[in-house]
Amino acid sequence: MAKSRGENGPRAPAAGGSLSGTRESLTPGADSATADELSSLGSDSEANGFAERRIDKFGFIVGAQGAEGALEEVPLEVLRQRESKWLDMLNNWDKWMAKKHKKIRLRCQKGIPPSLRGRAWQYLSGGKVKLQQNPGKFDELDMSSGDPKWLDVIERDLHRQFPFHEMFVSRGGHGQQDLFRVLKAYTLYRPEEGYCQAQAPIAAVLLMHMPAEQAFWCLVQICEKYLPGYYSEKLEAIQLDGEILFSLLQKVSPVAHKHLSRQKIDPLLYMTEWFMCAFARTLPWSSVLRVWDMFFCEGVKIIFRVGLVLLKHALGSPEKLKACQGQYETIEQLRSLSPKIMQEAFLVQEVVELPVTERQIEREHLIQLRRWQETRGELQSHSLPRLHGAKAILEAEPGPRPALQPSPSIRLPLDAPLPSSKTKSKPLKQVQKEQQKQSKASGQLDKPPAPSKTEVAAAAGDACPPQDLAHHHSQESLTSQESEDTYL
């Protein structure tokens, strides 16, 4: 997918409802007779005449492209149990990530509950931490005018993003406004990268699950941590990953690898949109969400695994290759994949079981990078190292923790004299022994008297009354609880 660039440089503002780079810029012009009528409707789908059409559980218009038929429904009781488990994890995120990351990975493979998916993606990607570290940054970018050369390209791409989803069905509706804000903010946040067309579907998927500010920081994490260099001008990172994918295919499916080699089909011809859009434009929507759940947890290896599974089942047998005699037929086969291999349960199971690890990907990356340098020279774009999943991101960017407040272990009443450094108080055991000797002398061996309050206080170095001790204990517990609390 080619990098979008503004061809005409700065543009003169158009009349009416053109974009000016602010959050209000997508609203229709005031002179439009239908503007007031559309603004009073409840949703973007109503504004475009879809009020009577049914919407599926993902927000797509039933019967339109992108909507799905019968789906495998999770039993309600199982869904409620998963929600309870995920709420516990999200409320104690640092502890779970530190001690039970494998359990988080397993639950991501089973699928994040829809009601918590947006929140979970923010925690997994580190977008939540990024937002906390940059308060007010998105608002500052949002209120800026932006570079006109990017605004024009972004505006032209808005209506292409999931046009049959209720959020984006209305031209100039709330969904398109938020999409414009997020993409414009990224061009200001990373002006050296600007805007790439493949970022639009990524941002649109995020906006379906979270507000614009949270979606922006998740987009930043995807572009900088999960897929660094994918959206740079030269697209060198995606070219390298194409070679890595093709090399891994030789081990996963020698038949498919041999066929693609014989046809001399460059990996960029079939994997560019897969990888740059994280399969958001390729798979059925239920499969997209399950892939993204695992992708946010485990990183780019999930994208590689999905690509390898699709290639293996599309071209991995002699019977399937009978219809792929040339380059054109092979490319068409990969563009019109069988619904069976993209079906949610089948695909997820294949992806989980495929033995492709981060170590293999990184080893192959070094090999392909060396070959690149030998044949083409040094890379022109220098992106940050890729981080493989939520755990690596959390270790690289730990979240803010509450500052520990000093809590004294001894609390004295205001009028109590401080113990002198010259006079040494007797140890508690010595006081008790003296009391026992006195008791023996008086013949009261059955019930030895307890040491007096003043002596015990002097021995322990603490003169606070019982109620103050209880208060001190509760305060100390509260301080300990606050120190272990995680960010929400």
C-alpha positions in Angstrom: 0.0 0.0 0.0 1.6 3.2 -1.1 2.3 6.0 1.2 -0.1 8.9 0.8 1.5 12.2 0.1 0.0 15.6 -0.7 0.7 16.3 -4.3 -0.4 19.9 -4.5 1.2 21.2 -1.3 -0.8 23.8 0.7 -4.3 24.2 -0.5 -6.7 27.1 -0.4 -9.7 26.7 1.9 -12.7 25.5 0.0 -16.1 26.9 0.4 -18.8 25.5 2.7 -18.0 22.4 4.8 -14.3 21.8 3.9 -11.9 20.6 6.6 -9.9 23.3 8.3 -8.1 21.0 10.7 -10.1 21.6 13.9 -12.6 19.3 15.6 -15.6 21.1 14.2 -14.3 21.0 10.6 -16.3 18.0 9.5 -19.7 19.4 10.3 -21.8 20.3 7.4 -22.1 24.0 6.4 -24.6 26.2 8.1 -26.2 27.1 4.8 -27.2 23.5 4.1 -30.9 23.0 4.4 -30.5 19.5 5.7 -27.8 20.2 8.3 -30.2 20.9 11.1 -32.4 18.0 10.3 -29.4 15.6 10.2 -28.0 16.9 13.4 -31.2 16.1 15.3 -31.1 12.4 14.4 -29.8 9.9 16.9 -27.1 8.1 14.9 -25.1 8.4 11.8 -27.0 5.5 10.3 -30.3 7.3 10.7 -28.8 10.4 9.0 -28.2 8.3 5.9 -31.5 6.7 5.7 -30.6 3.4 7.5 -32.8 4.0 10.5 -35.1 1.1 9.6 -32.2 -1.3 8.8 -31.0 -3.8 11.4 -27.5 -3.5 12.9 -25.6 -6.5 13.9 -23.8 -6.8 17.3 -20.6 -5.3 15.8 -22.3 -2.2 14.5 -22.5 -3.2 10.8 -25.7 -2.9 8.7 -27.2 -6.4 8.3 -26.9 -7.5 4.7 -24.2 -5.1 3.8 -20.6 -5.9 3.0 -18.7 -6.5 6.3 -21.7 -7.8 8.1 -21.7 -11.5 9.1 -24.2 -14.2 9.1 -24.6 -16.8 11.8 -21.9 -16.5 14.5 -20.7 -18.8 17.2 -22.3 -17.3 20.3 -20.6 -17.6 23.7 -23.1 -18.8 26.4 -24.2 -16.0 28.6 -23.0 -17.6 31.8 -19.6 -18.2 30.3 -19.5 -14.6 29.1 -20.4 -13.3 32.6 -17.6 -15.4 34.1 -15.1 -14.1 31.7 -16.2 -10.5 32.4 -15.7 -11.1 36.1 -12.2 -12.5 35.5 -11.2 -9.7 33.2 -12.5 -7.0 35.7 -10.3 -8.6 38.4 -7.3 -8.5 36.0 -7.8 -4.9 34.9 -8.3 -3.7 38.5 -5.0 -5.4 39.5 -3.1 -5.1 36.2 0.4 -4.7 37.4 0.2 -7.8 39.6 -1.2 -9.9 36.9 1.3 -8.8 34.3 4.2 -9.4 36.8 3.1 -12.9 38.0 0.4 -14.3 35.8 1.2 -13.1 32.3 0.7 -16.6 30.8 -2.9 -16.5 32.2 -3.5 -13.2 30.5 -2.2 -14.6 27.2 -4.5 -17.7 27.6 -7.6 -15.4 28.2 -6.7 -13.3 25.2 -6.6 -16.4 23.1 -10.1 -17.3 24.3 -11.3 -13.8 23.4 -11.8 -10.6 25.4 -15.4 -10.0 26.5 -16.9 -7.3 24.1 -17.9 -5.1 27.0 -14.3 -4.8 28.2 -12.4 -5.1 24.9 -11.6 -1.4 24.5 -10.4 -1.1 28.0 -8.3 -4.3 27.7 -6.7 -3.1 24.5 -5.6 0.1 26.2 -4.0 -1.8 29.0 -2.3 -4.4 26.8 -0.9 -1.9 24.3 0.3 0.5 27.0 -1.9 3.2 25.6 -3.3 3.8 29.1 0.1 4.5 30.4 1.0 6.7 27.5 -2.2 8.8 28.1 -1.3 9.2 31.8 2.3 10.3 30.9 1.0 12.9 28.4 -2.0 14.6 30.0 -3.6 17.2 27.7 -1.3 16.3 24.8 -4.1 15.0 22.5 -6.3 18.1 23.2 -3.3 20.3 22.3 -2.8 18.4 19.0 -6.6 18.4 18.4 -6.9 22.2 18.7 -3.9 22.7 16.3 -4.6 23.5 12.7 -2.5 20.7 11.2 -0.5 20.5 7.9 -2.7 21.3 4.9 -1.0 18.7 2.7 -2.0 15.9 5.1 -5.5 17.2 5.9 -6.5 17.0 2.2 -5.4 13.4 1.9 -7.0 12.4 5.2 -10.3 14.0 4.2 -10.4 12.0 1.0 -9.9 8.7 2.8 -12.5 9.1 5.5 -15.5 7.8 3.6 -13.6 4.7 2.6 -13.2 3.4 6.1 -15.9 0.8 6.9 -18.7 2.7 5.1 -21.3 0.2 6.2 -20.6 0.5 9.9 -23.0 2.7 11.8 -20.2 4.9 13.1 -18.8 5.8 9.7 -21.9 5.5 7.4 -22.6 9.3 7.6 -20.4 11.6 5.6 -19.3 14.2 8.1 -20.8 12.2 11.0 -19.4 11.8 14.5 -17.4 8.7 13.5 -15.7 10.4 10.6 -15.0 13.5 12.7 -13.3 11.5 15.4 -11.3 9.6 12.7 -10.2 12.8 11.2 -9.1 14.2 14.6 -7.1 11.1 15.5 -5.3 10.9 12.1 -4.6 14.6 12.1 -3.2 14.5 15.6 -0.8 11.7 14.6 0.6 13.8 11.7 1.3 16.5 14.3 2.7 14.1 16.8 5.0 12.5 14.3 5.5 15.1 11.5 8.5 13.1 10.1 6.1 10.2 9.3 3.0 12.1 8.4 0.0 10.1 7.3 -0.3 6.7 5.6 -3.5 5.3 4.2 -3.1 2.0 6.1 -3.4 4.0 9.4 -7.0 4.9 8.7 -8.6 1.4 9.1 -6.4 0.8 12.2 -7.7 4.0 13.8 -11.2 3.3 12.7 -11.2 -0.1 14.5 -9.9 1.5 17.6 -12.6 4.2 17.5 -15.2 1.5 17.4 -14.1 0.5 20.9 -12.9 3.6 22.7 -13.0 7.5 22.6 -10.8 9.5 20.3 -8.1 10.4 22.9 -7.6 6.7 23.9 -7.7 5.6 20.3 -5.0 8.1 19.5 -2.6 6.7 22.1 -3.3 3.1 21.1 -2.6 4.1 17.5 0.7 5.6 18.7 1.6 2.4 20.4 0.8 0.3 17.3 2.9 2.5 15.1 5.8 2.8 17.5 5.9 -0.4 19.4 4.1 -3.2 17.6 4.7 -2.2 13.9 7.5 0.3 13.9 8.5 1.6 10.5 5.4 0.2 8.7 4.0 3.6 8.0 7.2 5.5 7.1 7.6 6.9 3.6 9.9 4.2 2.2 7.9 1.3 3.7 11.2 -0.5 4.3 10.0 -2.3 7.4 7.0 -4.0 5.6 9.4 -5.1 2.8 11.7 -6.7 5.4 8.7 -8.5 7.0 7.6 -9.7 3.7 10.9 -11.5 3.2 10.7 -12.8 6.8 7.2 -14.2 6.1 8.3 -15.9 2.9 11.3 -17.5 4.6 9.1 -18.8 7.5 6.7 -20.2 4.9 9.3 -22.6 3.7 9.2 -24.4 7.1 5.4 -24.1 7.6 4.3 -25.1 4.1 7.0 -26.1 1.6 4.4 -26.7 -1.1 3.1 -23.1 -0.9 6.6 -21.7 -0.7 7.8 -23.7 -3.8 4.7 -22.5 -5.8 5.2 -18.8 -4.9 8.9 -19.1 -5.7 8.2 -20.8 -9.1 5.7 -18.1 -10.0 8.2 -15.4 -8.8 5.5 -13.6 -6.8 6.8 -10.9 -4.5 5.5 -11.1 -1.0 4.4 -7.4 -1.2 1.8 -8.4 -3.7 -0.3 -10.3 -1.2 0.9 -9.5 2.4 1.1 -5.6 2.4 -2.6 -5.0 3.2 -2.7 -8.0 5.5 0.1 -6.7 7.7 -0.3 -2.9 7.5 -4.0 -3.1 8.3 -3.6 -6.1 10.8 -6.1 -8.1 8.7 -8.9 -5.6 9.4 -9.7 -5.5 5.7 -9.3 -9.2 5.1 -11.0 -11.4 7.7 -14.6 -11.6 8.9 -15.2 -9.2 11.7 -15.4 -11.8 14.5 -12.1 -13.2 13.4 -10.6 -9.7 13.2 -11.4 -9.0 16.8 -10.0 -12.3 18.0 -6.8 -11.7 16.0 -6.5 -8.2 17.5 -7.0 -9.6 21.1 -4.0 -11.9 20.6 -2.0 -9.3 18.7 -2.2 -6.7 21.5 -1.1 -9.4 24.0 1.6 -11.3 22.0 2.7 -8.8 19.4 3.6 -9.1 15.7 4.1 -12.9 15.8 0.3 -13.2 15.7 0.2 -11.3 12.4 2.9 -13.6 11.0 1.0 -16.6 12.2 -2.2 -15.5 10.6 -0.5 -14.8 7.3 1.2 -18.2 7.4 -2.0 -20.1 8.2 -3.8 -18.4 5.3 -1.0 -19.2 2.8 -0.7 -22.7 4.0 -4.4 -23.5 3.6 -4.9 -21.5 0.4 -1.8 -22.9 -1.5 -0.5 -25.7 0.6 -1.9 -28.7 -1.3 -1.6 -29.9 -5.0 -5.4 -29.9 -5.3 -5.6 -26.2 -4.5 -2.7 -25.4 -6.8 -4.5 -26.8 -9.8 -6.5 -23.6 -10.1 -3.3 -21.5 -9.7 -1.4 -22.0 -13.0 -0.1 -18.5 -13.2 0.7 -15.3 -11.3 -2.7 -13.8 -11.9 -4.6 -16.9 -10.7 -2.5 -17.2 -7.6 -3.0 -13.6 -6.6 -6.7 -14.0 -7.2 -6.7 -17.1 -5.0 -5.1 -15.1 -2.2 -7.5 -12.2 -2.6 -10.6 -14.3 -2.5 -9.8 -16.7 0.4 -12.1 -19.5 1.4 -14.5 -18.5 4.2 -13.7 -21.8 5.9 -10.1 -20.9 6.6 -11.0 -17.5 7.8 -13.8 -18.7 10.1 -13.2 -17.6 13.7 -12.8 -20.9 15.6 -10.8 -22.6 12.8 -8.4 -19.7 12.3 -7.8 -19.0 16.0 -7.0 -22.6 16.7 -4.6 -22.8 13.8 -2.9 -19.6 14.9 -2.5 -20.7 18.5 -1.0 -24.1 17.5 1.4 -22.8 14.9 5.0 -23.0 16.3 6.4 -19.6 15.3 8.1 -17.7 18.1 9.5 -14.2 18.6 13.0 -15.7 18.6 12.5 -17.2 15.2 11.2 -13.9 13.8 14.0 -11.9 15.3 16.6 -14.4 14.0 15.1 -14.2 10.5 15.0 -10.4 10.8 18.7 -10.3 11.3 19.3 -12.6 8.3 17.0 -10.5 6.0 18.5 -7.2 7.2 22.0 -8.5 6.4 20.9 -9.4 2.9 19.2 -6.0 2.5 22.4 -4.2 3.4 24.5 -6.4 1.1 22.2 -5.7 -1.9 20.6 -2.3 -1.3 22.8 -0.6 1.3 21.7 0.8 4.7 18.1 1.4 5.6 17.0 5.0 5.1 14.4 5.0 7.8 15.6 4.2 11.3 12.7 3.1 13.4 12.7 2.0 17.1 13.1 -1.7 17.9 10.0 -3.8 17.7 8.5 -4.9 21.0 6.8 -8.3 21.1 3.6 -7.8 23.0 2.2 -6.4 26.2 4.8 -7.7 28.6 7.7 -6.3 26.6 6.0 -2.9 26.4 5.2 -2.8 30.1 8.9 -3.6 30.9 10.1 -0.9 28.6 7.5 1.7 29.8 6.4 0.9 33.3 3.3 2.7 34.4 3.2 5.4 37.1 3.0 4.2 40.6 1.6 6.0 43.7 4.4 7.6 45.7 5.1 5.9 49.0 4.4 8.3 51.9 6.6 7.9 55.0 4.7 6.3 57.9 6.3 6.5 61.4 6.3 3.2 63.3 5.9 4.9 66.7 3.2 7.5 67.4 3.4 9.5 70.6 0.7 11.8 72.1 1.5 15.5 71.7 2.1 16.0 75.5 4.2 12.9 75.9 7.9 13.5 76.8 10.4 12.2 74.3 12.6 9.4 75.6 16.0 10.6 76.6 19.1 9.3 74.8 21.1 9.2 78.1 18.6 7.1 80.1 18.3 3.6 78.8 14.9 1.9 79.4 14.9 -1.6 80.7 14.1 -4.4 78.2 10.6 -5.8 78.4 11.8 -9.3 79.5 13.8 -7.8 82.4 10.7 -6.0 83.6 8.7 -9.2 83.5 11.3 -11.1 85.4 11.4 -8.4 88.1 7.6 -8.6 88.4 7.8 -12.4 88.8 10.4 -12.1 91.6 8.2 -9.6 93.4 5.2 -12.0 93.0 7.2 -14.9 94.5 8.2 -12.7 97.4 4.6 -11.8 98.1 3.4 -15.4 97.7 1.3 -14.7 94.6 2.7 -17.3 92.2 -0.6 -18.4 90.7 -1.3 -15.0 89.0 1.7 -13.0 88.4 0.7 -9.3 88.0 1.1 -7.9 84.6 3.8 -5.2 84.2 2.5 -1.7 84.7 1.6 0.4 81.7 4.4 2.9 82.3 7.0 0.2 82.5 5.8 -1.6 79.4 5.7 1.7 77.5 9.1 2.6 78.7 10.5 -0.8 77.7 8.8 -0.8 74.2 9.6 2.9 73.6 5.9 3.6 72.9 3.6 5.5 75.2 0.5 5.6 73.0 -2.8 4.3 74.5 -4.6 1.2 73.1 -7.0 3.3 70.9 -4.0 5.0 69.3 -2.4 1.7 68.6 -5.5 0.5 66.8 -5.6 3.8 64.8 -1.9 3.4 64.0 -2.5 -0.2 62.7 -5.3 0.9 60.5 -3.3 3.8 59.1 -0.4 1.5 58.4 -2.6 -1.0 56.5 -4.1 1.8 54.5 -0.7 3.1 53.5 0.4 -0.5 52.5 -2.8 -0.9 50.4 -2.3 2.4 48.6 1.3 1.5 47.8 0.2 -1.7 46.0 -2.7 -0.1 44.2 -2.4 -0.2 40.4 -3.4 2.4 37.8 -6.9 2.0 36.5 
